[in-house]
Amino acid sequence: MLLAGYLGPSGTFSEQAAYAYFNNINEYQLIPFPTIQDLLQAVDKGEVSKGVVPIENSIEGAVNTTVDMLAFEVNLKIQAEIVIPVRHYFIGFEEFGFGEIKAVLSHPQAIAQCRNYLHTHVPKAEIVFTSSTAEAVREVAANKAPRAAVGTLLAAKKYGLSVLDSDIQDNKHNETRFVVLGKEEGKRGAKCKTSLVFSTENKPGELYRVLNIFSLWDVNMTKILSRPSKTRLGEYVFFVDLEGHILEEDMKNALMMVQRKTSFYKLLGSYEIIE
């Protein structure tokens, strides 16, 4: 049986995304990993065949560890994209009222996504960051104390805690984009996306000239993100998402031109969007 990893522990949104992708693929055993770095390195070394990691949230933006590692540290391809609605739950022991809760545990992004709720309902509680929402629920369950966690319904059930409140995220349209990573190219689907990262020479108009190539070939750019190049202050690389697949003639021609016009170029994948 093949192995596939996700950002653990069990009970995270990453696990939900992994099950959404591998639901009908019986030859894979799902393995949780403690960090994104551990998981991507394991896929890169061939210890697992595929990995499922978050790459972007509709409220908080890019997951920097994922995008930076794809650009600079590993040689992996995005094989598929899955978007998961984010619904956060306030989880703890029913014996403790909201006014008694001394600390709230969760991942930094989950805390940020529930900032207004927490300020209103537990304004005096200490905020404690954990490596994942599921880890927060596990830590709260390990010791019966006036603490609570922001986490998933799956984690609450797994660790035997009560749901004190539901759908506590500040934005009800919160979604997280997950990608499936592996060594091979992704397959073409009904809807596809192509992702790449590049840098240009530090000259006036260079970025504009590269981006204009997509317009010339009628390729729709759906996202652009800048990140430090890890070389010197003020130098950046640009992550771009494009609508379509590299096997399409216009996309192929556009990317050939971009590669010639950039000082650094890396195709991250051309892949299906799973809905």
Secondary structure, 3 states (H helix, E strand, C coil): CEEEEEECCCCCHHHHHHHHHHCCCCCEEEEEECCHHHHHHHHHHCCCCEEEEEEEECCCEECHHHHHHHHHCCCCEEEEEEEEECCCEEEECCCCCHHHCCEEEECHHHHHHCHHHHHHHCCCCEEEECCCHHHHHHHHHHCCCCEEEEECHHHHHHCCCEEEECCCCCCCCCEEEEEEEECCCCCCCCCEEEEEEEECCCCCCHHHHHHHHHHHCCCCEEEEEEEECCCCCCCEEEEEEEECCCCCHHHHHHHHHHHHHCCEEEEEEEEEEEC
